[in-house]
Amino acid sequence: MRAIDTSTQLCAVIGNPVEHSLSPAIHNAAFASAGLNYVYVAFRVEDVRGCLMGMRALEGFRGMSVTIPHKLAVMEHLDEIDPMAQRVGSVNTIVKEGGRLIGSTTDGPGTLRAFADAGVSLEGKRVLFLGAGGAVRAVAFAMVELAGVASLTILGRTASRVESLADDLRVHSHVEIGTGPLSEGLAQTVAEHDVIINGTPTGMYPSSIDETLVTAEMLRPDQVVFDMVYRPLRTRLLQEAQQAGCRTIEGIEMLLNQAVLQFELWTGVTAPYAAMRQAVVR
């Protein structure tokens, strides 16, 4: 165990629950690999205001990851919020600079980096999202604002949530936005898109590990399939996509690349991606 002293910088993830988080493994491996005097811990938090007051008060508290259910609640307690995080309506990263708390979102940009690392250009692509939750929201905004997609379609089980997200996206972009239910005509909708993204919990360990919304018969070899679920690493959806000859991107790549961006915001150092990936896979 590396030494912790009075110069050690503290970073943490807050959430409720937080016991399942892989962030401590990822970031501590990164700090060790980069030789930085930082440490990363996990805190279960109910009192968000009190937590952020503590962050202000502790001189060595440098950065924070924010997970469910606090991504919205932290926003009113920050001094500055990145414009994209404001549009998304949530913050997953906080940096303390000179006593000021600055919030941003790395979920969307991290996902774009995962596509780039896989050699996939999103320019001019027709993208289909299954689900309309918080992670989909963050990635959808990044895609319409930064990736140059041609169109974006959102299918979900809760019509009000789907339409609310679509309306927000239309306000901030000129990209064609389509919507619909998740239960009807899925095969036809899948066939009309270039990139398929699962943002639902379907396929997640342990409750639905053998399930998938999209099967090999619905897919073409020229399509790209990305699953936000990262437990297991190769979900049933990704197995079906591989069988159909599609290019696939694992959910772990989103997890890692958003953490890479957090690390770089906190430290100003290029993140040791290989060490971070090894830690999370292990």
VENMO-V715396 format. One record per helix or strand of 2 or more residues. SS is the DSSP state (H for helix, E for strand). FROM is the first residue (numbers start at 1). TO is the last residue. If there is no record, write none. Layout:
{{SS;FROM;TO} {SS;FROM;TO}}
//
This chain:
{{E;9;15} {H;23;34} {E;38;44} {H;48;57} {E;61;66} {H;73;77} {E;80;81} {H;83;88} {E;93;97} {E;100;104} {H;107;117} {E;126;130} {H;134;146} {E;151;156} {H;159;172} {E;176;181} {H;186;191} {E;195;198} {H;216;218} {E;224;227} {H;236;243} {E;247;249} {H;251;267} {H;273;281}}
//
